[in-house]
């Protein structure tokens, strides 16, 4: 018997030779592997009465289980959350499993956990989180090591993946009949690298080479689209990557290649098995793909999930922001025409441009550590690399094995009924204006520590009905002190996070934080099988109680508390403390922690897991007013740190839907305001420069399209007007639009807009930002720049 550690990349359940098999593909030190579990019997549960009661309960009681092909029924020591015994139904094939599920639903017979994927269930019940130790016998099939029915158990293993960055260039419009011009690929594995570009052409240059470097770009020229597709598929399988990366690589590149191969009757077999590649799209426009043994990582999708922020997520914008460089065809150039020109007359230039996209993507992934972030989240959530953002699935991975070992089978998500919305985090604010010497005190992982303190989880809620040892939350909901799953798991995660911090493993630390913070949201959604209205209500209402009591306690110590948001309070230091703000903040934190330790023990009989900490100190803190109100804003402020840096929360300078003009204006405005520099003359000068056309490159609006232009029927926002001008037939399926406001409304930048409406930018971008600060100086934008002055500034006067 041999043993090896590996990392699971993909999971599949398939029917082979009359029975179900589970296939797990992955990477180990010795290369790629496939684990085969055969035969496997997928299962789900039903209530175990002799006359199986249908759902709903008002149906006749003599409705027995209908005949199900390939099924074996067994008693199991499990019950529903309503304390009804269940049986397990095992099936010979995956097809039998799905047919039975469908048939039972048609008969209104309630099933339990039939929506759990068999390949996921198998490893979650073994507490395996992507990293696995494999023990048994194996053999080789090509480059793949195959293990048949090995022993699988959890392990700690971090592999080095092989990557392949791909990109294609096509004509317009982008559909299966569109011409495919070229396919570029860049492979990376350790110190090894491969670069190739395949281009369609009538003849091959005798000097052409498949070696491409920065100085010489020699495409491999082949006669037809079919030839370059076959060459690409062959090269991909020979490189044998674990990860395929790119920019919109699933929804555009792979989808186009699959459609083109189907049209040309070419098998698009690019996995480590023999199954066809499948692509699916969610309503949100996010694409996913299923390739045996390979994971496809799309740049924009995963950078958004990794909380990266840019004005837009075009490759050019992200590359310029992260790498300081971009493409050699700029977005404002005639991109389509230039690509076609290069295809017809300069194939080396086309190859260089095509390959450049691959290289930029690889460099972005490396510099941001995106794959390391994804890998860490996979190891913590137990999900595959391409599913790490699926918080409900990660909650299932934690809770289902625990629930089963406690004697329960969980309901299906389709059977969950909403119990109303839970309250949000508590936010309070003071009068708007400027404050000095403000410390921010923050509860560390507030919602997870509330869950631990009050033993909040689905299992403890069920047991509170019969358990004599319970705790009641501040909003009056009981939970068992002794029968729970999630609090212990959170304790384990918090300890692991501290260890990661001590080892300076920021990727793992961040992955744990994201997972812990997701649990509240998961328990508050009806898309989760463990949802119950009491769970999110207990967490958020306890959080509100904590923040209110924190503010009351601090005020009782003689402080001014000016702002609070969910887990943080902003406190003005006393004059005697302003010389040592951090030390004073830490002292106050200790007082708050002591206060809650005593209060929670006395009032609820449990140990407080709450931990407040000193977060930061602002020399100056500005709280804007609500629009058309004298009240302070919520979730919007600016603060001057002691190193001179200005931090912004919720203000226009950090929002992607405002122009660069507005952002630069607001940044300079706050800089002058905090440093007590002259403002009135500067505003006049700024407005005049705008009128004079000196800032035309800062006037672009950028909007991400969340739905198609055709869906706007009653109203037509400016960005939709711009979309319709650029794409009147609606065939380009634009993801983002950039436009400038002119006297004729919004015009896409590709159409080189003229006659800019400077008054629009002054009234809609500059004036509201100026007035948001000037009120604190007893001044206003109109008092500085009135209508008559605007006319004087106008170049038309």
N, C-alpha and C positions, 0 to 999 in steps of 0.2 A: 504493500500500500504506500502510495506517495502522497505528499502534502505540498500545497502551493497556495500562496496568497494572491488575490486578484481583486480587480475593481469591476463591478458589473456595469456595463454600458447600456444594454437594451434587454428587454424582457418580452417574451412572446409565448402565447398558448396556441398550439396548432393541432390539427387532427392528422395522424399518420397511421396507416395500416389498421384502421378500425378502432383506434383509441386516441385519447388526448395525450399530448406531450407538452412539457414546458421546456423552453429553450432560453438560456441566459448566456449572452455574449459579453465578453469583457477583455480586459488587458491585464497581463501579469508580467513579471520580469522576463519570462521566457517567450513572450509574444501574445498574440490573440488566442482566446479560448472560447469554447462553447460547452456549456453544461446542459445535459439532456436528462430530464426527469421523466421516466417512462416505465409503465403506463401511469398516467396521473388521472385521478377522478375528481373533477371540479365539483363543488358542492354549494348549496345554500340551505336555508332552514325554513320549515313550516311548523305550525302548531301541531301537537301530537295527539289530538283527540281521535278516537276511532272514527267518529263522523266529523270530518274536518270542517269546521265552521268557516263559511265564506266570509269575505270582507265586503260590505259592512255586516255587523252582527245580526241585523234584522232579517237576513236571508234564512231559508229553511235549514234546519239543523241536520238533515240527512244528506247533505251534499258532501259526498266522499271525494277523495282525491281522484281526479280523472286518470285514465291510463297514460303513462309516460314512458316513452321508449328509452331503453338503456339506463333505467333508474334503479338504484338500490336505496331503500329507506332504512335508517337505523336510529335507535334511541341514543340521545346524547345527554349528558348532565348539564343542560343549559335551559334557560328560561328567558322569556321576553321581559322588557322593563315593566310590564304589567303583571309579572309573576305567573305567566302561563308557560307550561313545559313545551319544548320544541323538539322536533326530530330533524336529523340531517338527511338531505336528499343528495346522493352521489350519482354522478353520471359517467357513462363510459366514454363519451366523446364531447367535445366542445359544442358541436352542432346539437346534440341531444340536450345539453345544458341550456343553450339559448332557446331552443324550441319549447322546452318545458317551462321556462320562465315566461315566455310569451303565452303559452296555453293557460297557465295558472292565472295570469293577469286577465285573460279573456273570461275566465270563470270567476273572477273577482275573489280569488283566493289569495290571501295576504302572504307574501314571502318575506324572508329576512336575509339581508346581505347578498341577494342575488345580483346586486350591482357592484360587488367587489370583484375586481379582475383576478382570475385564478393565478396568474403569474405573480401578481402583487401579494396575494394572500399567502402564498407558499413561503416567501422570504420574510414577510412581516411576522409571521407566526414563529419564525426562528430568530427574530430580533436582529436581522441583518440589514445594515444601512449601507448599501452599495459595496462596501469593503467586505470581502469574504475569504474565509479559509476553506480550501477544497481538499478533501482527502478521499483517495480511492484509486482506481485504475484509469488510465487514459491511453489514447492513441492519436495519431496524426492524420488529418485529412487536409492535404495541401499545407498551407501555412497555419492552419488552425489546430490547436490542441483540443481534443474532444474528450470530455469526462461523462461517463454514463452512470447515472444514479449515485453520485458521490455523496459523502457526508458534507454538509454545508453548515458553517457556523460563523458567528461574527468575528471580525478581525480588524486590525488597524493597518491600513496599507494605502499609500499614496503613489500612484504610478506617474510616469511621464508619458503623456499622450503624443501620438503622431497626429499632425494637423494637415489638412489640405484646404487652402483658400482658393475658391473658384469664382469666376466672373465671366459673363458672356456679353457680346455686343450683337445687336440685331438692327434690322431696319424698323420702320414704323408702318402701321400700328403694331403693337406687341400681341400677336396671336399666333396660332399654330401655322398659319399660312405666311407669316412674316419671314423674311429671309434671315437665316442665321449667318452672321458674318464670321464670328470667331469665338473660341473658348480658351480662356487662360486659366492656368493652375499653378499654384505655388505650394509645394510640400515642405513641411518642417518637422524634423524629429531629432531632438538633441542638437548636435552640430551638423547634421545632414540637412541638405536643402536641394529641392528640385524645382525648376522653373520651365514651363513650356507653354507655348501659345499655338493653337491650331487655327489656321485661317483658310477659308474657302477661296480657291483661285484656279484659274485655267491651267497655269503652268507653274512649276516649282523653280525658284531661282537656284541655279547650280551651286551658288555659294551659301544657300540656306543651311542653317544648323539648328539642332534642337537645344543648343546651349545659349542661354539668354543671360546677359549681365547688364550692368548699368550703361556700358559703353556701346555694346552691340546687341541690337534686338533683331534676331533672325527668326521669323515665324516658320512653323512647319506648314507649308502650303499644300493643301490637298484638293482634288478636283470638285468634290460635292459636299453638301451638308451631311450626307450619310457617312462619307469618309471621315470627316472630322468628329462626328459623334462616335463612331466605332473606335477611333483612335483615342478619344477622351475616355471612353468607358474602359478600354484596355489599360490605359495609363493609370487611371484611378485605382483599379483593382490590383495592379502591380505595386503601386505605392502603398496600398492597404491602410488608409488612414483610420484612426479611431474617431476623429472629429472632422467634420466638413464645416467650414466657416465661410461667411460672406456677408454682404450687405443686401438685405431683402432677398436673401439667397433662397428661401423656401418659396415665398409667394411669387417671385419673379424667375430667377435663374433655373431652379430645379423644376418648377412647374412648366416653364417654357421647354426645357429639355425633354421632360416626360411627354408633353403633348407632341413635340416634334418627332420624337422616337415612335410614338404611336402612329403618327401620320405616315412615317417612312417604314413602318413594320419592323422596327429594331427593338429587341428585348432590352429594356433599360435595367439591367441587372448590375447594380453597383453595391450590393450588400455582401456580407460574409456568408449568406445563405443563398437560396435560389428563389426567394419570394420577391414579387414585384414591389417597387417603391410606392407607398401611398401617401398622399398629401390631403390634409383636411384643414378647413378654415372655420374659426369661431365667428360669432356675430360681431365681435369687437374688431375683426380684421386681422387677428393674430393667426398665423399659420403654424401647423405642426406637421411633422413627417415621420414615417415609420420605415426605417432602413435597418435590416438585420445587422447587428454588430457595429453600427456607426451612428453617432449622434450628430445632428445638424444644429449648429449654433448660429442663430441670426444676430448680427451686430445690433441693429436698432432695438429689437425686442428685448434682448438681454441687457443692454445698457440702461434701458428704461427700468427694468426690474432691479438693476443694480443701483438705482437712484442717482444716475448721472443726469446732469441737466445741461442742455444747450439751447440756443435760440431755435434750432430745428435739428433733426436727426439725419440730414443728408450727409453722405460720406464726406463731401467737401467741407461742410461746417465742422464736423467732428474732427476730421483730420487736421484742419487748421488750428482748432482749439487745443488738441492734444499733442500733435506732432509739429505744428508750426509750418506745415506744408500741405499742398493739396494736389489736385489733378492738373494736367497741362491743357485741358479744355475747361475753361471756367464756366460756372453756371449761367452767366449772362451772355455767353457766346452762343452762336447758333450750333448747339451741340449735335442735334440730329444730322444737320447738313454736313458738319465737319466730320462726323464719324463715317457717314456715307462717302464723303470725298476721300478719306483715308483708305476706306475699303476698296474703292475703285482705282486710286492712283498712288497710294503710299501705304502698302500693307505693313511695312516695318513700323511706321508711325502708329498705325492702328494697334499692332501687337504691343507696342510700348505703352499705349494708353490703356489697353485691356489688362495687361499684366500689372500696371501701376495700381489698379483698383485692388487686386489680390494682395499686393505688397502693403498698401496702406491699411487694409483690414488686419493683416497679420501684425503689423507694427502697433496698431491701436490696441489689439487684444493683448499684446505683450506688455505694452507700457502701462495699461490700466490694470493689469492682473486679472482681467475678466474671467479667464478660465479658472484661475485659482479661487476666485470668489465663488464661481458656480460649483466647483469641485467641493469646496468646504460646505456649501449649503446642501449638496447631495449627501455628504457624509452625515450631516446632522438630521436632515429630514427623512432620509431613507428613500427618496425619490430619485429617478434617473435625472441625468444632467439637463435634459430638455423639459422637465416637469417641476423644477424646484420652486416655481412661483405658485404652485397649486396648493394653497394653504389647507384647504379642506382635506385633500388627499394626504398631506403630511400629518394632519390631526388623526385621520383614520389609522395611519401607520403606527402612531403611538397608542391610541386608545383601543383599537379592536383587539389586539392580543391581550391587553390588560383586562378588558371587559370579559373576554372568553375565559380567562383564568379565574375570574370572579364568579363565573357561572351564568353569564348572560349572552344572548345573541342580540345584535343591534338591529334597529329598524332600517328601512330603505329611505333614501332621501326623498323619493316621490311621495312617501307617506307622511312627511313632516308638514305640520300645519303651523302657520305663524301665530304667535301669541302677542303680537304688538311690538312696536319699536322700543328699544331701551333708550334711556336718557343718555345724552352725550357727556363729554367731559365738562366740568364746571369752569367757566371763564368769567372773571369779574374785572372791572376796570375803574380807574379814578378819573378825575377831570383831565382833559387833554392839556398838553403843554410840556415844558422842559423841566426835568428833574436832575438833581446832582447827587453823585455818590450813591449809586444803586447796586445792591448785590442781588444776584439771582441764585435762589436755593431750589434744588430740584430733588424730587423723590426718585431714587434709583429703581428703575424697572417697576413702576408703581403697580400696574395691573397684575403682573406676575406675582409680586409680593402680597397683593391683596388676595389672590387665589391661594397662596400658601398660608397666609394668616388665618383665613376663614374656611380653609379646606374646600374650596369651590371647584367642583367638577361634576360631570353627569352621574358618575357612580355614587358619590357622596350625597347628591340630591335624592337619588332613589332610596338610599339606606336611611336617610333622615326620617323617613316615615315610621320606621320600626326601631331605630337605634335609640338607646337611652342617653348616649354620650354625644350631644350635638352642640353646635355653635350657631348662634343667630346673628346674621349680618345687621348692620345699622338700619337697613330697610326692611327687616323683619322676616327674612327667609332663612330656613334652617338647613344645615348641612352636617353630615356625620363627621365627627372629629377623627374617627379611627378607620373608616372604610372609604378610601379614596385612592386615586391613581395619579392624577395630574400634579398635585402638590409635590409628591416625591420626585416625579420626573423633572419638575421645574427646579427643585433643589439640586438635582444632578446636573442640570444644564448650567445653573448659576455657578456651581463649583468648577465646571469645565470651562466656563467663560473666564473666570478669574485665573485659571491655569493658563488659558490661551493669552490673556493680557500679560501675565508674568513672562511668558515665552515670546512676547511681541508678535504673536500670530494674529494680525489684524483681520485676516480673512475669516478665520474660525470664530473669532470674537464677534465679528459683525454678523456672521451666519447664525450664531446662537441668539443674538439679540433680535434679529428679524423673526426667527422661529418663535421665540418666547412671546414677542409682542403680537404675533398673529393669532395666538390662541383665543384672546378675547373676541376678536372679530369673527373667528370661525364659529365659536359657540353662539354668536349673535346672528348667524345667518341660517335661513331655512334650507340652504343648500347643504347643510351639514346634518348627518344622520343623528348627531347627539344634541341637536338644538333643543332648548327649552327656554321659554321667555325668562324664567327665574335666573338663569345663568348670567346673561349679559346685564340684566337689571341689577343683580347683586354686586357685580364688579363696578359698573359705572356709578351707581348710587352710593356705594361705599367710597369710591374715589371722590365724589362730590363732598361727602361727609368729612373726609380726611382734609381736603383742601380748605373747606370752610373753617374747620377747627384749627387748622394750621394758621390761617390768617387771624382768627380771633386770639389765639395764644400769643402770636407775635405782637399784635397790637396791644395786648395786655402788658407786654414788657416795655411799652413806651415807644414803639416803632411806628412808622408810617408804611403801610403796605399799599402799593399803588397799582399792582396788577397781578393777576393769577390766571394760569391756563393749564387745566387738567392735572399736571403733576409739578408745576413750578410756581413759586411766588417771587415777586420783585419787591425788595424792601429798601427804603431809604435809610442809610446809616445815620446814627446820631453824630453830632458834630465832634464828640470826643473820640469817635471810632474811625474818622475819615483818614487818619494817617496810616492806619494798618487795616485796610478794608478786608483783605483775605482772612487775616487772623480773626477779625471781628465776625465775619461771615461764618467761619468754622465754629466759633464759640456759640453762635446762635443756632447752628445746625445741631450741635450736641444737646442744647436745651430742648429743641423740638423732638429729637429722638428719645430723650429721656421722658418727655411729656407723653408721647404716644405709647411707649413701653408700659408706663404706669396706667394710662387711661384704658388701653385695650385689654390689659390683664384684669383690671378692676371691673370694667363694664361687660366684657364678653368672655372672660375666663380662658383666654388663649394668649400665647406668646406672640408679640408683634414682630413681624418680619420686615416691617417698613424701615427704610434707611434713607434719610435725607442727606444730601451732600452739597457742599459749596460748588457751584458751577462756574460763575464768572462775576466780574465787577465792571460796571460801567461808570466812567467818570461823569458822563452826561447821558441822559436817557430821554428820548423824545417820544411822547405818546400822541399820535395825531387824533384829530376829531373825526367822528363819523361824518360822512358826507351830509350836508344840510342839517347838522345837529351840533349841539355843544357837548355831547357825551364823548368820552374817549373811545377810540376804536378797539376792536377785539382782533387779536392775531395780526396786528399791523403795528410796527414800531421800528425805531432806529436807535442804536446805542453806540457811544464812543468808548472804546476800550482804552486801557491805560497805555497801550503801545501805539495809539493814534489810529488804529484800524476802526472803521465804522462797520457795524453789523446791521443788516436789514432783515426784517421779518415781514413777509406779506406785502411789502411795498412794491411799487411798479418797477424799481430797478432790478428786482429779482424775478420778474414775471416775463414769460416769453411772448405774451400777446401785446406788449407795448414796444414802441419803436426804440431804436438805439438813441434817437434824439432825446426822447423822454428820459431814458436811463442816464445819459450823460448829464442832462440838466439836473436831475434829482441828486445824482452823486455830488456834483459841484455845489449845489444848493446846500446840502447837509454839511459838506465840508466847511463851507463859509459860515454857516449858521453855528456849528459847534465850535469853530475857532474864532467866532465873533469878528469875522471879516466883513468888509463892505458887500452889500447884496443888491441894493436898488440900482446902482449904475450898471452892475454886472448883468442884471436881468434885462435892462434896456439894450445893452450891447448884444446880448444873446439873441434877443428878438430881432434886432436889426440885421445881424449876420444871417439869421434864418431867412428874412425877407430878401436879402441880397443874394440868395442862392448859394451861400458858402457851406451849407449843411445838407445839400440834396442827397448825399450818400448815406445820411442817417435817417431818412424818412420812410424806410421800407417797413411795412407790416408783414409779419409772417404768421400764418395760421395753419394749424394741422387740421386736416379734414377728417372728422369722425363719422360722417355719413356723406353719401353722394349728393351732388348738386340737384339731381332729379327729385330728391326727397323734400326739398324746400319748395312748397307750393304757395302757402299763404304769405310768407315774407321772403325777401331776398336780401340777406345781409351783404355788406360790401365785399367780403371775401368770396361769396358765392357768385356775385356779379363778375368778379375777376376770373373765377374758374370758368364761367360760361363763355367769357370772351376768349379765353385761351384754348378751351376745349368745347366748342359749340356742339359737337356730335356726341360728347360724353363717352369717348372711346379710350381715352388715355388713363382713366382711373387714377387721377392725381391724388397723392397722399398729402401734399402740402402745397400752399400757394403763397407767393410773395407779391405784394402789390403796393402801389403808391396812390394816395388820394389826389385827384386832380379836380378841375372845375366840372368835369363830366363824371365824377365819382371814381370808384376804384378801378385802376388799370394795372394789369400784370406787368412786372418789371421786364419780362421778355418782349413786351411790345413798346419798350422805351418810352414811357409816358412823358408827356410835355404838359405845360400849363398847370404846374403844381398848385394845389390849393393851400397856400401858406396859412391863410386864416384858420382853416380846419386844424392844422397842427398847433397853432397858438391856442385856440379855444378848447380843443379836446385833449391836447397832450401837455402843453406848458402851463396854462392857467390853473387847472386843478391841482397840479403838483406844487406850484408856487403858493397858492392860497392855503394848501395843507400845512405850510410852515409859517407863512407870513402872519397868520392870525396871532401867533405867539409873540410877535413883535408889534402888535396893534397896527398892522399894515395890510395891504391887499394888492393883488396884481393890477386891478383896475386903477388904483391910486398911483401906481408906478407907470403903467402903460395903458392910457385910456384909448378910446376908439379913435380920437383925432390923431393921436400919435401913430397908431397903426396905419392910418391912411398916409401919413407922412413917410412911414417906412416903405410903403408899397412902391415897387419900381414902376408901376403903371401911372403914378400920379406925376 
